[in-house]
């Protein structure tokens, strides 16, 4: 799956973590191709010390989190006895003291770590812990959907990358409702309609009459977006996104988000 899509979901999860927990600094990264993890996103940092930092399994708080596959926390990072201290320099440069690290786990495999931190040596409260775990679950859900779609779909035909085509389709569907010119908006939606059938994949499900907004939500879900991320992209409330998704799933006879995406593609409602 495209690295930029993973990064976008990671960034959105960190923003939600910061808002939901009140933590001044949040950061995180995902493993790429099973290699060591790199801190790819930061929010609230005042120095560049953390960004790009490579985290090895077993080293520091994040490395301990990777090794144990469970949340870990320290009240005072510089003096913590149960972690190694390879990363004291960047942590001290950012002025971090109390830190929590939560793993992103998909099918029992750690795929990354989300961090939250305070600049004071204070215990991590239950509210902060719950917010960090919820943010990690959002990323897990997005990665799991993308993994399953990639696993269950047939190999792509030679030619353009269909993942790129589908990403462009989703962006067009997000853009169209915001275009004030009705003629231009209709032209954009017409292009979307052409993309929906452009793959030439045999359709083994009868056509389904999805509404434009149901297609918008499914296109976002197909990219791995959570309900919260889809709501932000489409200018909707998360509850509204859930309603459109439930309606689309009912029409498609699907019981999960993944089944809905695959059924929509088989029906020619998504590229």
C-alpha positions as CSV (number, residue, x, y, z in Angstrom):
1,X,0.0,0.0,0.0
2,X,1.3,3.5,-0.7
3,X,3.4,4.8,2.2
4,X,1.8,8.3,1.9
5,X,-1.6,6.8,2.7
6,X,-0.2,5.1,5.8
7,X,1.4,8.4,6.8
8,X,-1.8,10.3,6.4
9,X,-3.7,7.9,8.6
10,X,-0.9,8.0,11.2
11,X,-1.0,11.8,11.2
12,X,-4.8,11.9,11.7
13,X,-4.6,9.4,14.6
14,X,-1.9,11.5,16.3
15,X,-4.0,14.7,15.9
16,X,-7.0,12.8,17.5
17,X,-4.8,11.6,20.3
18,X,-3.5,15.1,21.1
19,X,-7.0,16.5,21.1
20,X,-8.5,13.6,23.1
21,X,-5.8,13.4,25.7
22,X,-4.5,17.0,26.1
23,X,-0.9,15.8,25.7
24,X,1.3,18.6,24.5
25,X,3.5,16.3,22.3
26,X,2.5,13.2,20.3
27,X,4.6,11.3,17.7
28,X,4.8,8.0,16.1
29,X,5.9,5.8,13.2
30,X,5.2,2.6,11.3
31,X,7.5,-0.2,10.3
32,X,8.1,-0.4,6.6
33,X,8.7,-3.8,5.1
34,X,9.5,-5.3,8.5
35,X,12.5,-3.0,9.0
36,X,13.2,-0.8,12.1
37,X,10.7,1.8,12.8
38,X,11.3,5.5,12.0
39,X,9.5,8.4,13.7
40,X,7.6,9.8,10.8
41,X,5.2,12.2,12.3
42,X,5.3,14.6,15.3
43,X,2.7,17.0,16.6
44,X,3.5,19.7,19.2
45,X,7.3,19.2,19.1
46,X,9.3,22.4,19.3
47,X,12.6,20.8,18.0
48,X,13.3,18.5,15.0
49,X,15.1,16.0,17.4
50,X,12.5,13.3,17.3
51,X,11.5,13.4,13.6
52,X,13.3,10.7,11.5
53,X,14.6,8.9,14.6
54,X,15.1,5.2,14.0
55,X,13.8,3.0,16.8
56,X,15.3,-0.5,17.2
57,X,13.3,-3.3,18.9
58,X,14.2,-3.5,22.6
59,X,15.8,0.0,22.7
60,X,14.3,2.8,24.7
61,X,10.6,3.0,25.6
62,X,9.4,2.5,22.0
63,X,11.7,-0.4,21.4
64,X,10.4,-2.0,24.6
65,X,6.9,-1.5,23.3
66,X,7.8,-3.1,20.0
67,X,9.4,-6.1,21.8
68,X,6.6,-6.7,24.3
69,X,3.7,-5.8,21.9
70,X,1.9,-3.9,24.7
71,X,1.7,-0.3,26.0
72,X,4.6,0.9,28.1
73,X,5.0,4.1,30.1
74,X,7.6,5.9,32.2
75,X,7.0,8.8,34.6
76,X,10.4,10.3,34.2
77,X,12.2,9.2,31.1
78,X,15.8,10.3,31.9
79,X,15.8,8.4,35.2
80,X,13.6,5.4,34.2
81,X,15.3,2.1,35.3
82,X,13.4,-0.4,33.1
83,X,14.3,0.9,29.7
84,X,17.6,1.4,27.9
85,X,18.7,5.0,27.2
86,X,20.0,5.1,23.6
87,X,17.6,7.9,22.9
88,X,18.1,10.2,25.9
89,X,19.6,12.9,23.7
90,X,16.6,13.5,21.4
91,X,14.2,13.0,24.3
92,X,16.1,15.6,26.5
93,X,16.4,18.0,23.5
94,X,12.6,18.0,23.3
95,X,12.3,18.3,27.1
96,X,10.1,15.2,27.5
97,X,9.7,13.6,30.9
98,X,6.6,11.5,31.2
99,X,6.0,9.3,28.1
100,X,3.6,6.6,27.0
101,X,4.1,4.3,24.0
102,X,1.3,2.2,22.5
103,X,1.8,-0.5,19.8
104,X,-0.1,-0.7,16.6
105,X,-0.8,-4.4,16.2
106,X,-2.5,-6.1,13.2
107,X,-3.0,-9.8,13.3
108,X,-0.6,-10.2,16.3
109,X,2.2,-8.4,14.4
110,X,3.4,-5.0,15.6
111,X,3.3,-2.5,12.8
112,X,4.2,0.7,14.6
113,X,4.1,2.7,17.8
114,X,2.2,5.9,18.9
115,X,3.7,8.0,21.6
116,X,2.4,10.7,23.9
117,X,4.5,12.8,26.2
118,X,4.4,15.5,28.9
119,X,7.2,17.9,29.7
120,X,6.7,17.3,33.5
121,X,7.4,14.1,35.5
122,X,3.7,13.2,36.2
123,X,1.9,9.9,36.1
124,X,0.1,9.0,32.9
125,X,-3.6,9.0,33.8
126,X,-6.3,6.6,32.7
127,X,-7.9,9.1,30.3
128,X,-4.6,9.6,28.5
129,X,-4.0,5.8,28.4
130,X,-7.5,5.2,26.9
131,X,-7.0,7.9,24.3
132,X,-3.6,6.5,23.2
133,X,-5.0,3.0,22.9
134,X,-8.0,4.3,20.9
135,X,-5.8,6.2,18.5
136,X,-3.7,3.0,17.9
137,X,-6.8,1.0,17.3
138,X,-7.9,3.5,14.6
139,X,-4.6,3.0,12.8
140,X,-4.9,-0.8,13.2
141,X,-8.3,-0.8,11.6
142,X,-7.1,1.2,8.6
143,X,-4.1,-1.1,8.0
144,X,-6.2,-4.2,8.4
145,X,-8.8,-3.1,5.8
146,X,-6.0,-2.2,3.3
147,X,-4.3,-5.5,3.9
148,X,-7.4,-7.5,3.4
149,X,-8.4,-5.6,0.2
150,X,-4.9,-6.2,-1.2
151,X,-5.0,-9.9,-0.2
152,X,-8.4,-10.7,-1.6
153,X,-8.3,-8.8,-4.9
154,X,-6.8,-10.5,-8.0
155,X,-3.4,-9.3,-9.2
156,X,-3.5,-6.0,-11.1
157,X,-3.4,-6.1,-14.8
158,X,-0.3,-4.7,-16.6
159,X,-0.5,-1.0,-17.0
160,X,-1.2,1.9,-14.6
161,X,-1.2,1.3,-10.8
162,X,-4.9,0.7,-9.9
163,X,-4.1,1.7,-6.3
164,X,-3.1,5.2,-7.6
165,X,-6.3,5.3,-9.8
166,X,-8.4,4.4,-6.8
167,X,-6.7,7.0,-4.7
168,X,-7.4,9.7,-7.4
169,X,-11.0,8.5,-7.6
170,X,-11.4,9.0,-3.8
171,X,-9.9,12.4,-4.0
172,X,-12.2,13.4,-6.8
173,X,-15.2,12.3,-4.9
174,X,-14.1,14.3,-1.8
175,X,-13.6,17.3,-4.0
176,X,-16.8,17.3,-6.1
177,X,-19.3,18.3,-3.3
178,X,-17.2,21.3,-2.5
179,X,-17.2,22.7,-6.1
180,X,-19.8,25.5,-6.3
181,X,-20.1,25.5,-10.1
182,X,-22.8,22.9,-10.8
183,X,-21.6,22.2,-14.3
184,X,-18.0,21.6,-13.2
185,X,-19.3,19.4,-10.3
186,X,-21.3,17.3,-12.7
187,X,-18.2,16.9,-15.0
188,X,-16.1,15.7,-12.0
189,X,-18.8,13.2,-11.0
190,X,-19.0,12.0,-14.6
191,X,-15.2,11.3,-14.5
192,X,-15.8,9.4,-11.3
193,X,-18.4,7.3,-13.1
194,X,-15.9,6.5,-15.9
195,X,-13.3,5.4,-13.3
196,X,-15.8,3.1,-11.6
197,X,-16.0,0.9,-14.7
198,X,-12.5,1.5,-16.1
199,X,-10.8,-1.6,-14.7
200,X,-12.8,-3.9,-16.9
201,X,-13.2,-6.4,-14.0
202,X,-16.1,-8.8,-14.6
203,X,-19.0,-7.8,-12.4
204,X,-20.5,-10.8,-10.6
205,X,-22.9,-8.7,-8.4
206,X,-25.9,-6.9,-9.9
207,X,-25.7,-3.2,-9.9
208,X,-26.5,-1.5,-6.7
209,X,-28.1,2.0,-6.5
210,X,-25.8,3.7,-4.0
211,X,-26.2,7.4,-3.4
212,X,-23.4,9.8,-4.1
213,X,-22.6,10.2,-0.4
214,X,-22.6,6.5,0.1
215,X,-20.0,6.2,-2.7
216,X,-18.0,9.0,-1.1
217,X,-17.9,7.2,2.2
218,X,-17.1,3.8,0.6
219,X,-14.3,5.4,-1.4
220,X,-12.8,6.8,1.8
221,X,-13.2,3.5,3.6
222,X,-11.5,1.7,0.7
223,X,-8.4,3.9,1.2
224,X,-8.3,2.7,4.8
225,X,-9.8,5.8,6.4
226,X,-11.6,5.4,9.7
227,X,-15.0,7.0,10.2
228,X,-13.3,10.0,11.9
229,X,-10.9,10.5,9.1
230,X,-13.6,10.1,6.4
231,X,-15.7,12.7,8.2
232,X,-12.8,15.2,8.1
233,X,-12.1,14.6,4.5
234,X,-15.8,14.8,3.4
235,X,-16.8,17.7,5.7
236,X,-19.3,15.5,7.6
237,X,-19.9,14.5,11.2
238,X,-18.6,11.0,12.2
239,X,-22.2,10.0,13.1
240,X,-23.3,10.9,9.5
241,X,-20.5,8.9,8.0
242,X,-21.6,5.9,10.1
243,X,-25.1,6.3,8.8
244,X,-24.1,6.4,5.2
245,X,-21.8,3.4,5.7
246,X,-24.6,1.4,7.4
247,X,-27.0,2.2,4.5
248,X,-24.4,1.2,1.9
249,X,-23.6,-2.1,3.7
250,X,-27.3,-2.9,3.9
251,X,-27.8,-2.3,0.1
252,X,-24.7,-4.4,-0.6
253,X,-25.6,-7.2,1.7
254,X,-22.3,-6.7,3.5
255,X,-21.6,-7.3,7.2
256,X,-18.2,-5.6,7.5
257,X,-16.5,-2.5,6.0
258,X,-14.2,-4.8,4.0
259,X,-17.1,-6.8,2.6
260,X,-18.8,-3.5,1.6
261,X,-15.7,-2.3,-0.3
262,X,-15.3,-5.6,-2.2
263,X,-19.0,-5.8,-3.0
264,X,-19.1,-2.3,-4.2
265,X,-16.2,-3.0,-6.6
266,X,-17.8,-6.2,-7.8
267,X,-21.0,-4.2,-8.5
268,X,-19.1,-1.5,-10.4
269,X,-19.9,1.1,-7.8
270,X,-16.2,1.7,-7.1
271,X,-13.1,1.3,-9.3
